Amino acid sequence: MSRLNFDFEYANGITHARLIAEFGQGVIERHWTGLYALDYPDDPQHNPFFRYGVNNSNQEEVAVYLGLAWAFTAGRHRFVVPTWARDEATRYLGRHDYDFITWEYEIDAEQPDWPTRDRGFVASRNMLSIRPAPTDWQRAHRHEAGLFPARDLRELTALTTTTLMDVDGNVNLFGLAGLDRKDRLLDSLRGQLQPELATLLAPGDVFVDITIGCDLGTYDSVLAVASGDHRHTWQAVIDEYRRRVHAYENAIDSFHTFDDLFSALAALQLPVNDTAE
């Protein structure tokens, strides 16, 4: 099977790149057995889920999705919406430097094909806890998502892991060519009218959605959209990650500890570059 088999579309000056994978099929096909056999440390720094979003359910392919998304948005100012998980992301990061928004991008993880899984922008929501009971403030803001800055790949990973719940997880990643475009983005994501990517993205901006299925009958996907023709640049990124996946799988038999896994995942996920195209 061809790895990372993205479908490209270039029309009306917009590039779409789409990948669908069922539990990582076509991404990582040899998984390290230690993900199932070893006990996971409580310390986030030594736990593969908190380091890379990788565990015995959402496996090494998550590291690949995150690396691809970071590479697609290279050289840009990155902002992330962890759908449904604004308050969980705040608790985990220990930060409140986000902006309220009322629209977020939704992918239906149970649909196996485009375009039926792509729902576009929908009214945002935030999960409320049962115990402890939500505060009045949380209830008042339950229909607002958070737009968080992601200063490095570790922060994108942290924001992604907060969304991985019972069924699926989803993050929207906006890569803005200039920081001065943030106000324009916020205006669109707070407006009365449903945003559309074709008009929301200014030249040089990139949008990436990562959806990760956590339950049977769900599908992973990566969607990248940008103004202009990015097919050649993105294909080069995809080809590089294909090479890395094969190198990772060839080395799996030499892993004995989580530290071995971390070294291999770091090489697998290392940003291709982080300069503007």
Backbone hydrogen bonds, N-H to C=O, Kabsch-Sander energy under -0.5 kcal/mol:
donor,donor_aa,acceptor,acceptor_aa,energy
4,L,26,G,-2.7
6,F,4,L,-1.8
7,D,18,R,-3.1
8,F,6,F,-0.5
9,E,16,H,-2.4
11,A,14,I,-2.0
14,I,11,A,-1.9
15,T,226,A,-3.1
16,H,9,E,-3.1
17,A,224,A,-2.5
18,R,7,D,-2.3
19,L,222,V,-2.1
21,A,220,D,-2.4
23,F,21,A,-0.8
25,Q,22,E,-1.8
27,V,24,G,-2.4
28,I,24,G,-1.0
29,E,27,V,-0.5
35,L,32,W,-1.6
36,Y,33,T,-1.7
37,A,33,T,-1.6
38,L,34,G,-2.0
46,H,43,D,-1.9
47,N,44,P,-1.0
51,R,47,N,-2.0
52,Y,48,P,-2.4
53,G,49,F,-1.9
54,V,48,P,-1.8
55,N,58,N,-2.9
59,Q,57,S,-1.0
62,V,59,Q,-2.3
63,A,60,E,-0.6
64,V,60,E,-1.1
65,Y,61,E,-2.5
66,L,62,V,-2.4
67,G,63,A,-2.1
68,L,64,V,-2.7
69,A,65,Y,-2.5
70,W,66,L,-2.1
71,A,67,G,-2.2
72,F,68,L,-2.9
73,T,69,A,-1.2
74,A,71,A,-1.5
76,R,73,T,-1.4
77,H,176,L,-2.9
78,R,76,R,-0.6
79,F,174,F,-2.3
80,V,148,F,-3.6
81,V,172,N,-2.6
83,T,81,V,-1.1
83,T,170,N,-1.4
84,W,125,R,-0.9
85,A,82,P,-1.8
89,A,85,A,-2.6
90,T,86,R,-1.9
91,R,87,D,-2.3
92,Y,88,E,-2.4
93,L,89,A,-2.7
94,G,90,T,-1.8
95,R,90,T,-0.9
98,Y,96,H,-1.7
99,D,147,L,-1.5
101,I,145,A,-1.9
102,T,189,L,-2.6
103,W,189,L,-1.1
104,E,122,V,-2.3
106,E,120,G,-2.5
108,D,117,R,-3.1
109,A,107,I,-1.0
111,Q,108,D,-1.7
117,R,113,D,-1.7
118,D,115,P,-1.4
119,R,106,E,-2.0
119,R,117,R,-0.9
120,G,106,E,-0.6
122,V,104,E,-3.0
124,S,102,T,-1.9
126,N,142,R,-2.1
127,M,84,W,-2.4
139,R,135,T,-2.2
140,A,136,D,-2.3
141,H,137,W,-1.4
142,R,139,R,-1.2
144,E,141,H,-1.6
145,A,101,I,-2.0
147,L,99,D,-2.4
148,F,80,V,-3.3
148,F,146,G,-0.7
150,A,78,R,-2.1
151,R,149,P,-0.5
156,L,152,D,-1.6
157,T,153,L,-2.4
158,A,154,R,-2.4
159,L,155,E,-2.5
160,T,156,L,-1.9
161,T,157,T,-2.6
162,T,158,A,-1.4
163,T,160,T,-1.7
164,L,161,T,-1.1
165,M,163,T,-1.3
165,M,168,D,-0.7
169,G,212,I,-2.3
171,V,210,I,-2.1
172,N,81,V,-2.1
173,L,171,V,-0.5
173,L,208,V,-3.3
174,F,79,F,-3.3
174,F,172,N,-0.5
175,G,173,L,-0.5
175,G,206,V,-3.6
176,L,77,H,-3.1
176,L,174,F,-0.6
181,R,178,G,-1.9
182,K,179,L,-1.7
185,L,181,R,-2.2
186,L,182,K,-2.9
187,D,183,D,-2.4
188,S,184,R,-1.8
189,L,185,L,-2.4
190,R,186,L,-0.8
190,R,187,D,-0.5
191,G,187,D,-0.5
191,G,188,S,-0.6
199,T,196,E,-1.1
200,L,196,E,-2.3
201,L,197,L,-2.2
202,A,200,L,-0.5
205,D,202,A,-2.5
206,V,175,G,-2.6
207,F,225,V,-2.9
208,V,173,L,-2.8
209,D,223,L,-2.7
210,I,171,V,-2.1
211,T,209,D,-0.5
211,T,221,S,-2.5
212,I,169,G,-2.9
213,G,211,T,-0.5
214,C,167,V,-3.5
215,D,167,V,-1.1
218,T,215,D,-1.3
219,Y,109,A,-2.3
220,D,21,A,-3.2
221,S,211,T,-2.6
222,V,19,L,-1.8
223,L,209,D,-2.4
224,A,17,A,-2.6
225,V,207,F,-2.8
226,A,15,T,-1.9
227,S,205,D,-0.8
228,G,13,G,-3.9
230,H,228,G,-0.8
234,W,230,H,-2.8
235,Q,231,R,-2.1
236,A,232,H,-1.8
237,V,233,T,-1.6
238,I,234,W,-2.5
239,D,235,Q,-2.6
240,E,236,A,-1.9
241,Y,237,V,-2.1
242,R,238,I,-2.2
243,R,239,D,-1.9
244,R,240,E,-2.0
245,V,241,Y,-2.5
246,H,242,R,-2.0
247,A,243,R,-2.1
248,Y,244,R,-2.7
249,E,245,V,-2.6
250,N,246,H,-2.1
251,A,247,A,-1.0
251,A,248,Y,-0.8
252,I,248,Y,-0.7
252,I,249,E,-0.7
254,S,251,A,-2.1
255,F,252,I,-2.1
261,L,257,T,-1.8
262,F,258,F,-3.0
263,S,259,D,-2.0
264,A,260,D,-1.9
265,L,261,L,-3.0
266,A,262,F,-2.3
267,A,263,S,-1.6
268,L,264,A,-2.2
269,Q,265,L,-2.7
270,L,266,A,-1.4
